[in-house]
Structure formats: C-alpha cells, structure tokens
Amino acid sequence: MTLSAIIGHVYAGGIGALPREGQPSGIYKRPIVTPVAIGPEGLEGDQQADRRVHGGTEKAVHHYPVEHYAVLAAQFPETAAALHPGAMGENFSTSGLTERNVYIGDVFAAGSALLQVSQPRTPCWKINHRFDEDAMARFFLHARITGWYYRVLAPGLVRPGDRISLVERHTDRFSIDSFWRLQHAETPSVAEMEALAAVPGLAPDWVRRLGERAAWLKR
C-alpha cells in the first residue's frame, strides 16, 4: 500500500527539569532545521534522562501525529496554549500518519534512514507533570493517541520537509490502535495476544510481556 507523509518538524534536545519536584526529563526538545544524523539510538544530539525506560535501540525515534494536539487541547483547555508540535517530546511530527494506519513492524524510509515501528509509546507521569494535568497520561492511553517508536534499521540523515514512506508491512492485523485495544480489553483473547507477540519487528520487551500475560490467562 502507499502510505507516506511529509515530516513537518524534527526535534531533538537535552535534559530539562519538570515542574513540581524538578525531576530531569528529555521531553523538552528543540526544533531541528538542518539535516540531522539518525543512528542506532536515535537522532544526533537527542538525550533521555531515565535510560531505564526511555531511549535505546528499541525506542530510538519517537513519532507523534500533529492531529492529536487539537484533541488534547479540547480535553485540557487550560493547557491548550502549551499543546503544540514538539511538546510531547517527539522527534518527528507529521500529519496523516496515525495509530490507525501505522502497524507494528512497519518499515519506513525517512530521509535517507530506514526505520521500523517497534512499539507504541507508553505515556507516564512525566507528561502529567510537564503540563500540570494529572489525568493527561491516562487520557493518552484511553484515547489511544500515544504515538509510537522506531528502531533504526539503517542510519541516515533527515530534516524537516523530507518524506517518510512505508516500504514494508509485516501485518495487516495489528495497528498501533489495535495493539492498545487488545491491551485494554477486560478479557483479551489469548490467541490474539500470541499472534501480536509473533509479529516481526515487535520490541522484545513486549514479546516477553505478551507471552507472560497469555500464559497467565491460560492458567
């Protein structure tokens, strides 16, 4: 299938302090306007504060659809002015690619790099603190507007205005949206969980977690 978009914005950045208790976070990105290298662990110059749960090869590049900011602004009107592209700590911002048409394992050409969708983003409390909205991370999950991560299959260069295009798809069954619907199901299908765990390209940590949950449900 033909699926592509223009990368409207590219972001990277260092570590900043969150409101409230001042915890360090890499959510504060700056716009990149010149070509930037993408290596195995993401964009050159990008940083993450807590490497236990952020960054690394399975979360090298974060993609967030620009469409979601209007949804968030409507849900959290007092924070609307702060809800703009780049505010969620994403590396890529596009229009047209969403959790409904991007699938686990999808391979995209972005600039001269080759990237593979490895997993959805799992929003945490740092988003709540960033915007002083205690329900925001929960809303992300329930609305299934989390964005997703790529691993880097081939390094390259990317800049705003480059096209990101689907070049290979491994499943037509598990979009990012379908992934979250299965995860949120009160009594998920064991067969569906095992099928999701078997999709080529899914991050190993999710393969393990799905396998453990499926085994527990079987018992």
GIUR-V100262 format. One record per helix or strand of 2 or more residues. SS is the DSSP state (H for helix, E for strand). FROM is the first residue (numbers start at 1). LEN is the number of residues. Records with the same first field share a line. If there is no record, write none. Layout:
SS: FROM-LEN + FROM-LEN
This chain:
E: 4-9 + 16-2 + 24-2 + 30-3 + 36-4 + 42-2 + 61-5 + 92-3 + 107-4 + 113-8 + 148-7 + 156-3 + 163-6
H: 57-3 + 68-8 + 77-6 + 125-7 + 136-8 + 176-9 + 190-8 + 204-15
